[in-house]
Amino acid sequence: MIATGVALLRPASAPSRARDTAASTVPVVAPTLPPPRQGEAVAAGPGSQATVLFGGVTAAGTLLDDTWAFDGHRWSELHPGTAPSARTGALAAYDGVRHQVVLTGGRGATGTLTDTWTWDGVGWTAQLPETPPHPLSWSAMAADAGSGTVVMVTGRSGAPAQTWIWDGRNWTGAQPAVEPVLGAPPVMSGDPLTGHVLLLTAAGAGSSTAATWLWDGRTWSLRPAAQPPVVRAGATWMAADPVARRVLLFTTSTAGGATWLWNGSRWSYVFSAVAPAIGADGVASGLVTDPVSGRPVLVGAGAAGDPSRFHRGWTWHGDGWRAA
């Protein structure tokens, strides 16, 4: 948890105890936190930047273009000379091969954006792909370690999605033999079991039952799963747990938060005595895998519009959650 300061009281050696106490009190310094927002893009970051956050929109509708880093204990605002334009709803993923964050899409002041940027830990660089994708309303993105690329899936309800591949220089439409059918906004993560990518969506329009899709580097396959998780749009987060060789899923509902693990063939519910307290209407910036520790970290979890939701990160340790 982020320290907010301490007050030190020395033994009374001066004539006045009250005077000594006042003179020896260390001022409380409030932690620096990202201002309240929604629609921010987050991804694991290079080096000590366990999480990188960009943009979003305020409750008043102001689009943001600020960059923040969370090192697992505290937030720091970064001030690069160049940055993507202000936007909300952008996609971001950490490219572990090139050690940079890839950011694309979102909605800006002029509408839907299709530009692509990379973050190397110091600054943003605008990329100039020959064939930029056009992310639709339901999109997700994750790194595919097996092929050294970043995979994006975009689509609309009930129709086959489109798969795009980022190779560090250009986007290419994959055109696989099978595309996932999206029943809800998808979430994606790397899969440490296969080295590729896992995608989770709803089994159909209006359904809360999860459908699990696996990308093998060439095409998608729907994975049958007994007792699949219940998913809710905007309240489902997923990340790889390479330490345990699992994929971690965290969801919220009126019944509270639920943690699930994917072992390559089935989802299993995992009880944790301590868990992120988000609430049924809460939000989170994202669930990312810290590239240094290999642990999944849930950041920005709490009530929408509450600035204190950035005050604490939650780390998954294989058998339970711990507050950072």
Secondary structure, 3 states (H helix, E strand, C coil): CCCCCCCCCCCCCCCCHHHHHHHHCCCCCCCCCCCCCECCEEECCCCCCCEEEEEEECCCCCEEEEEEEECCCCEEEECCCCCCCCCECCEEEEECCCCEEEEECCEECCEECCCEEEECCCCEEEECCCCCCCCCCEEEEEEECCCCEEEEEEECCCCECEEEEECCCCEEECCCCCCCECCCCCEEEEECCCCEEEEEEECCCCCCEEEEEEECCCCEEEECCCCCCECCCCCEEEEEECCCCEEEEEEEECCEEEEEEECCCCEEEECCCCCCCCCCCEECCEEEECCCCCCEEEECCEECCCHHHHCCCEEECCCCEEEC
